[in-house]
Amino acid sequence: MNRLTDLPKARLFWPIVTLVALLLLNAAVAPGFFAIRVQNGHLFGSLIDILRNGAPTLLVALGMTLVIATRGIDLSVGAVVAISGALACTIIADSPDPGSVGTVLAAVSVALLFSLVLGAWNGLLVAVFGIQPIIATLILMTAGRGIAMLITEGQIITITSAPFKVIGAGHWFGLPASIVIAGGMFALAALLTRKTALGLLIESVGINPVASRLAGVRSRGIIWVVYVFSALCAGIAGLMIASNVTAADANSAGLYIEMDAILAVVIGGTSLAGGRYSLTGTLIGAFIIQTLTTTVYTVGIAPSITLVFKALVVIAVCLLQSPVLQEKLRQRRSTTKAGALA
Amino acid sequence: MTITPSTSRATDAPAPTGRPIIEMEDISISFPGVKALDSVSFRMFPGEVHSLMGENGAGKSTLIKALTGVYSIDSGTMSLGGEPLVISGPAQAQAAGISTVYQEVNLLPNLSVAENIMLGREPRRLGAIDWRTMRDRAGELLARLHLDIDPGSQLSSHSLAVQQLVAIARATDIDAKVLILDEPTSSLDADEVSELFRVIRGLKDDGVAILFVSHFLDQVYEISDRLTVLRNGALVGEYLTREILRIELVHKMIGKELATLESLENKTRAAAVEGETEEVPYLKAVGLGRKGSVEPTDLVIHEGEVVGLAGLLGSGRTEIARLITGADRADSGELFVRGTKKRLRTPRVALRDRIAYSSEDRKREGIVEELSVRDNIVLALQADRGWFRRISKRRQDELANSYISALGIRPANPDALVRNLSGGNQQKVLLARWLAVAPRLLVLDEPTRGIDVGAKAEIQKLVSSLADEGMAVVFISAELEEVLRLSHRIAVMRDRRKVADLPNEDVTVGEIMGLIASGAEA
């Protein structure tokens, strides 16, 4: 057995292959796809756009990964995105000085604090009251949009605030700020799970909650933390989306983002059954989702079949990772090998 | 007669007249981190009962799963009746005439006997199930096994032994040339075993090759013609049952001496006599009980003492263990740890008081299957320290490696997934997890169930030496000999209450059995 034939068994092999294939497809259709140019000290290019536009999905998917690792799911992230954006925009719009950094900091703080509260609510329902995660977060998924509507009073709130605009459309260190923020959160999640024992305890609770309890693991606290983290990620994503369009739309902000996030997690190889998870896998999964959207535009796929195209790619990646199919392929290869020898 | 461990079986056991029906040559199977079978050869002859012997982790189940198509083999060849055999799934194995009856009867208790026998092969007429033919056909099969039950009766209305026979009837209907019986007798009583053996002999006379797996040596010697011994995934040898002495067989299975066990017994008895002190017990339960689980019970456990809990399943032996370890919450009574009143609401609280509970349900309440040996060992210690005080990678490796070598965990690889370990080794990983938190009271619920003779002796030795070092141990086992051998004191449970609490001095298995059966006050 050599290294090369073992490669397809590596956990992230197929997601990486898919991402590279999609990028190559784009490059073939649109020459200069990989070109990155510097303008006013900022980086620009199609790849940068993918990273920038994929940042909110990546953020939400990060939180979702940890929630899924504990055997849970968080359907409320889209609603939290809407609430967070609505709160921030309303505060900025109502303030006498929308352009000041102080106002924006206050608005962002309030929005994120409220996101934490919403996460704590989900955690309370799941960890303390033992409500099934899909039901517990469904409550906020539906009620949350209502809360966002209350905050915006049913209006689309548009704002003009340069400091706020930075979050979704500005640049830091030559990179779009949203990439820096998403990268920072990714690093934070990685540090939090690797440098502390949180990763081990999350996996343990996700794989075997009963055994973990007997081993003295405080699963209640851990489950709580992952829902709070998920809501925080969604809150930041909400600010990013609102900032990018300088408006809060309670109806459509973050709509279906939970689906993209769950897909990113699953494409990244984390099982919905909980347990072992991969943050890097989620990162790749989120980029696959975003690249797909970009591909639809570059290749010029008719809008009417866009969803079908996306679905086909997702099905392909999931199938390639399915243990059943991998076993079948392995058997076919070994029998053809045996046949060739005979 | 000389019997040398050998990989060439021809020298050990001559073939009967006739050719083997099953020949497996140089079979190897590996799982990540584990070589489960290493170039093992195995054969079966028609009309013979062949016992597969070995400790847990020897590779018995892996070999069976290779033969039945559950696992695919990495290398080696298999043949059936001289024809090359390539099996890619259980259904194909069945079609080839290889039938299996597993340890746990996997039938459908709420269906009728006939439905169970014919499941998936129901005779049909005009697309609908032909119930009459089905019942008749099932009746014939039952008659062949001399089993006089109504095919229309519900399966769950019969004893486990009869259910086992129904499973065999089902297996033999598929025109079986080879019948695999994996631990068929583990839940049967003596009469039921002899009933099963009568059926096995009948099938044998019909020319069926039977693969028999059992932990009970008596049964192996009674029923089988031929033995194959595996150890650590490798073939030790094939022997004719009538030509190998029991002591030789055990020696070949565990590959080491059993003398440790006997010295252990004498030492425990000696310690029991001198352990009569009036110090404050580590744990004292007064009227501790839980509705629907165990009646209010008193229990005292001193440091350096092994307290055996004897009783049948459901007698309250596990239930009281769960109350003193915080696994379940008591709703009556009081509990004192070193004389201080405590409420152990959760296992976490109990662990804080250095009380650890190793559950009887290894798979569901013990190991975390998808995590590595290292992660499983450090889990309880890490949980106690909380998330932020992570045990450094170096310290984790030190811990894991020291317990791997101290307890002889195989494979000796801290990165191996616990899922891929044998039952005995999983149990050792669990013990390591609890020992890592340095408990003062260790409650072991059936720590030796379903594991092999060698690992059993090692765990018993460990329990004894832990008590010598001053740990309090509660030892629960369905095997009374084991409880007697290890305990300084024995509490007997019956019908959810403690019926006796006696020092282990000149107590016999018979006396304990009497207490379990009659509940006489002591």
Interface residues (C-beta under 8 A of the other chain):
Chain A: K195 T196 A197 L198 L200 L201 E203 S204 I207 N208 V210 A211 S212 R213 L214 A215 G216 V217 R218 I222 G275 R276 E327 Q331 T335
Chain B: S72 V86 S88 A327 T346 P347 R348 L351 Y357 S359 R364 E365 G366 I367 V368 E369 E370 L371 D375 V378 L379 A380 Q382 A383 D384 R385 G386 W387 F388 R389 R390 I391 R433 V437
